Amino acid sequence: MLDVSVSYNRYKFLGHEFLTWLWFLMEKDRSFLQTEVPELTSLEVGNRIVLENRFNEGVEIITIKGDDAGLEEGMLSLRKGAVVTEFHLLYTAGDHQWQFILKGESLNISNLKVPKTGEVESGRELEGAVLEKVYLFEKVIELINILYKSFIKLRISSEWKEKIVPEIRKWIYA
């Protein structure tokens, strides 16, 4: 059995590939997202994306942030061999919107902002408010679990090398 730290370092590339694939889906194959997550209204890149390019000499980290930032530099980084390591995502389902940062190597979720809930006016409503917040947190975890499971199924299939990788390359070099 592998030591946890060895396993973590050996397979962290999967999270980076996952985020790169997810960016591709958001740009080119929204129907796949709708099929996997029927309640999803939209999934968008927010105001921050971090890419990493490993060279023999070291690591280049590219951070693109800002509300009006274009993603052209990110696409250029992908052309040079970078992968997405961190995303700020905007997830909308119906009238609700979540914002969060997803890190590729560990699939950690940070800076999570859930949709607004009703005001708590009395102590009797507190339990319901807490349960509603927990439910809203779980929706993001459920989204990531569904998408990552779909990614892993594709990643280990023959379709990955035969169809998905060529489509991603075509998107990157278009």
C-alpha positions as CSV (number, residue, x, y, z in Angstrom):
1,M,0.0,0.0,0.0
2,L,1.3,3.5,-0.9
3,D,2.0,6.0,1.7
4,V,-0.5,8.8,1.7
5,S,2.0,11.5,0.7
6,V,3.4,9.4,-2.1
7,S,-0.1,8.6,-3.4
8,Y,-1.1,12.3,-3.1
9,N,2.0,13.5,-5.1
10,R,1.7,10.7,-7.7
11,Y,-2.0,11.3,-8.5
12,K,-2.5,15.1,-7.9
13,F,-2.3,15.5,-11.7
14,L,-5.8,14.1,-11.9
15,G,-7.3,17.1,-10.2
16,H,-5.4,19.4,-12.6
17,E,-6.6,17.4,-15.6
18,F,-10.1,17.6,-14.1
19,L,-10.1,21.4,-13.9
20,T,-8.7,21.7,-17.4
21,W,-11.4,19.3,-18.7
22,L,-14.0,21.3,-16.8
23,W,-12.9,24.5,-18.4
24,F,-13.2,22.8,-21.8
25,L,-16.7,21.6,-21.0
26,M,-17.8,25.1,-19.9
27,E,-16.6,26.5,-23.2
28,K,-17.4,23.8,-25.6
29,D,-19.8,21.1,-24.3
30,R,-22.4,22.6,-22.0
31,S,-24.8,19.8,-23.0
32,F,-22.6,17.3,-21.2
33,L,-22.9,19.4,-18.0
34,Q,-26.7,19.7,-18.4
35,T,-26.9,15.9,-18.8
36,E,-24.8,15.2,-15.7
37,V,-26.4,17.8,-13.5
38,P,-29.9,18.4,-14.7
39,E,-30.7,21.3,-12.2
40,L,-27.6,23.2,-13.4
41,T,-28.5,26.5,-15.1
42,S,-25.0,27.6,-15.6
43,L,-21.4,27.0,-14.6
44,E,-19.0,29.8,-15.4
45,V,-15.4,30.7,-14.8
46,G,-15.4,33.5,-12.1
47,N,-12.8,36.2,-11.6
48,R,-9.8,34.0,-10.9
49,I,-8.0,31.1,-12.6
50,V,-4.5,29.7,-11.8
51,L,-2.5,27.6,-14.2
52,E,0.7,25.8,-13.7
53,N,3.4,24.8,-16.2
54,R,6.2,22.5,-15.1
55,F,9.6,22.8,-16.8
56,N,12.8,20.9,-16.1
57,E,14.1,24.1,-14.5
58,G,11.1,24.7,-12.3
59,V,7.4,25.7,-12.2
60,E,5.7,28.7,-13.9
61,I,2.5,29.8,-12.2
62,I,0.1,32.0,-14.1
63,T,-2.7,33.8,-12.2
64,I,-5.4,35.6,-14.0
65,K,-7.8,37.6,-11.9
66,G,-10.2,40.4,-12.1
67,D,-13.8,40.8,-13.0
68,D,-12.9,42.0,-16.5
69,A,-9.9,39.8,-17.1
70,G,-9.8,38.0,-20.4
71,L,-8.8,34.3,-20.5
72,E,-6.6,34.7,-23.6
73,E,-3.5,34.4,-21.4
74,G,-4.9,31.2,-19.9
75,M,-5.4,29.7,-23.4
76,L,-1.8,30.7,-24.3
77,S,-0.6,29.0,-21.2
78,L,-2.5,25.8,-22.1
79,R,-0.8,25.9,-25.5
80,K,2.5,26.0,-23.7
81,G,1.5,22.9,-21.7
82,A,0.0,24.3,-18.6
83,V,-2.9,22.8,-16.7
84,V,-5.5,24.5,-14.5
85,T,-4.7,24.2,-10.8
86,E,-7.4,26.5,-9.3
87,F,-10.7,28.0,-10.4
88,H,-13.1,30.5,-9.1
89,L,-16.5,29.1,-10.2
90,L,-20.0,30.5,-10.4
91,Y,-22.6,27.8,-10.2
92,T,-26.2,28.6,-10.8
93,A,-29.2,26.3,-10.3
94,G,-32.6,27.9,-10.8
95,D,-32.6,31.2,-8.9
96,H,-29.7,30.3,-6.7
97,Q,-26.0,31.1,-7.3
98,W,-22.9,29.8,-5.5
99,Q,-19.4,31.1,-5.8
100,F,-16.4,29.2,-4.7
101,I,-12.7,28.4,-5.4
102,L,-11.9,24.8,-6.4
103,K,-8.3,23.6,-6.1
104,G,-7.3,20.9,-8.4
105,E,-4.7,18.9,-6.5
106,S,-6.9,18.3,-3.5
107,L,-10.4,19.3,-4.8
108,N,-10.6,21.6,-1.8
109,I,-13.4,24.1,-1.9
110,S,-12.7,27.5,-0.4
111,N,-14.3,31.0,-0.3
112,L,-17.7,29.4,-0.6
113,K,-20.6,31.9,-0.9
114,V,-24.0,30.3,-0.8
115,P,-27.2,31.9,-1.9
116,K,-28.9,34.2,0.6
117,T,-31.3,32.6,3.0
118,G,-34.2,34.1,4.9
119,E,-33.6,36.1,8.1
120,V,-33.9,34.2,11.4
121,E,-36.5,36.1,13.4
122,S,-36.8,33.8,16.4
123,G,-34.9,31.0,18.1
124,R,-37.4,28.5,16.8
125,E,-36.3,29.2,13.2
126,L,-32.6,28.8,14.0
127,E,-32.6,25.0,13.4
128,G,-34.3,25.4,10.1
129,A,-31.8,28.1,9.0
130,V,-28.9,25.9,9.9
131,L,-30.3,23.0,8.0
132,E,-30.9,25.2,5.0
133,K,-27.3,26.4,5.1
134,V,-26.0,22.8,5.3
135,Y,-28.2,21.9,2.4
136,L,-26.7,24.8,0.3
137,F,-23.2,23.7,1.2
138,E,-24.0,20.1,0.2
139,K,-25.2,21.2,-3.2
140,V,-21.7,22.4,-4.1
141,I,-20.1,19.2,-2.8
142,E,-22.7,17.2,-4.8
143,L,-21.9,19.1,-8.0
144,I,-18.1,18.5,-7.6
145,N,-18.7,14.8,-6.8
146,I,-20.9,14.3,-9.9
147,L,-18.5,16.1,-12.2
148,Y,-15.4,14.3,-10.8
149,K,-17.1,10.9,-11.1
150,S,-18.0,11.6,-14.7
151,F,-14.4,12.8,-15.3
152,I,-12.9,9.6,-13.8
153,K,-15.2,7.4,-15.8
154,L,-14.1,9.2,-19.0
155,R,-10.5,9.3,-18.0
156,I,-10.2,5.5,-17.6
157,S,-12.2,4.7,-20.8
158,S,-10.8,4.4,-24.2
159,E,-12.9,7.4,-25.2
160,W,-10.5,9.6,-23.3
161,K,-7.5,9.2,-25.7
162,E,-9.5,8.6,-28.8
163,K,-12.1,11.4,-28.5
164,I,-11.8,13.7,-25.5
165,V,-8.1,14.6,-25.7
166,P,-8.2,15.4,-29.4
167,E,-11.2,17.6,-28.8
168,I,-9.5,19.4,-25.9
169,R,-6.4,19.9,-28.1
170,K,-8.5,21.3,-30.9
171,W,-10.1,23.7,-28.5
172,I,-6.7,24.8,-27.1
173,Y,-5.2,25.4,-30.5
174,A,-8.2,26.9,-32.2
